[in-house]
Amino acid sequence: MSEGRLVLGTKRYSSWSLRGWLSVRLAGLDVTEEVIPLRQTDSATRIAALSPSGKVPYLEHWNVRIWDSLAIGEYCAEIEPALWPTDPVARGFARSVTAEMHAGFQGVRAAMPMNLGRENRPLAAGTPEAAEKDIARIDALWTEARDCFGDHGAYLFGPVFTNADVAFAPVVVRFLSYGVALSPKATAYAKAVRAHPLIEEWYKAAAAEPASWHVEAFETIA
Ligand SMILES: N[C@@H](CCC(=O)N[C@@H](CS)C(=O)NCC(=O)O)C(=O)O
């Protein structure tokens, strides 16, 4: 029997949904997935009927309701503590970079909307300065996490894919879509995230979505 439901937006575009879904899957919650296509005439009404914030992801697990990807990540970590590193110093770093991602990097978000249908194609007009600044900061913090905590594994904090990797997974996807050049260490990290079976599963599900869900504004970015 399903333990509840996880409501998501179009997998091709919804970076916040990808985060919520990853935490839920990594914690092993047995919930039914519902995808509401974004930017359709009834999207806002359909999401608002369920999610108090009018946003996805939205999780119902038993009698618990959660409507923010980071809150979902924290809830999932109560069930699967490995979603945060065990060492307090690493955990402090992991929580900080996750919060930094959740609250920031508007330059990358604005210039490079997630689109899983776009493959290694840089922005025709070049990368805006605000996005370049974000990319440099993200590359630096991935490198620092890998150098300080990443021993014995390919992810930010080693062998376990934590909520920090969850937070940056959609960023990896963007960097791959927009052909962003990274340092060798950040490139290796991005490759490891892309190769994770759950990321592969999400790409496959996105590719199976109907073409009628495609949004012109995202598809026509040069
Ligand atoms: N801070 C929220 C942001 C969620 C968010 O902005 N979700 C977008 C989709 S990626 C959304 O639901 N947009 C509503 C719409 O497009 O109608 C979170 O972390 O979950």
The ligand as an SDF file (V2000), in Angstrom:
LIG
                    3D

 20 19  0  0  0  0  0  0  0  0999 V2000
   11.3450   26.8250   -2.6630 N   0  0  0  0  0  0  0  0  0  0  0  0
   10.4720   25.8810   -3.3610 C   0  0  0  0  0  0  0  0  0  0  0  0
   10.3830   26.3020   -4.8260 C   0  0  0  0  0  0  0  0  0  0  0  0
    9.4180   25.4440   -5.6080 C   0  0  0  0  0  0  0  0  0  0  0  0
    9.1080   25.9920   -6.9900 C   0  0  0  0  0  0  0  0  0  0  0  0
    9.3620   27.1740   -7.3180 O   0  0  0  0  0  0  0  0  0  0  0  0
    8.5210   25.1300   -7.8200 N   0  0  0  0  0  0  0  0  0  0  0  0
    8.0860   25.5360   -9.1630 C   0  0  0  0  0  0  0  0  0  0  0  0
    8.4040   24.4430  -10.1790 C   0  0  0  0  0  0  0  0  0  0  0  0
   10.1260   24.1340  -10.3630 S   0  0  0  0  0  0  0  0  0  0  0  0
    6.5640   25.6540   -9.1820 C   0  0  0  0  0  0  0  0  0  0  0  0
    5.8860   24.9170   -8.4900 O   0  0  0  0  0  0  0  0  0  0  0  0
    6.0050   26.5720   -9.9650 N   0  0  0  0  0  0  0  0  0  0  0  0
    4.5740   26.6810  -10.0590 C   0  0  0  0  0  0  0  0  0  0  0  0
    4.0900   26.8180  -11.4630 C   0  0  0  0  0  0  0  0  0  0  0  0
    4.9230   26.8570  -12.3880 O   0  0  0  0  0  0  0  0  0  0  0  0
    2.8480   26.8850  -11.6520 O   0  0  0  0  0  0  0  0  0  0  0  0
   11.0190   24.4690   -3.1630 C   0  0  0  0  0  0  0  0  0  0  0  0
   12.1970   24.3310   -2.8020 O   0  0  0  0  0  0  0  0  0  0  0  0
   10.2780   23.4840   -3.2900 O   0  0  0  0  0  0  0  0  0  0  0  0
  1  2  1  0
  2  3  1  0
  2 18  1  0
  3  4  1  0
  4  5  1  0
  5  6  2  0
  5  7  1  0
  7  8  1  0
  8  9  1  0
  8 11  1  0
  9 10  1  0
 11 12  2  0
 11 13  1  0
 13 14  1  0
 14 15  1  0
 15 16  2  0
 15 17  1  0
 18 19  2  0
 18 20  1  0
M  END
$$$$
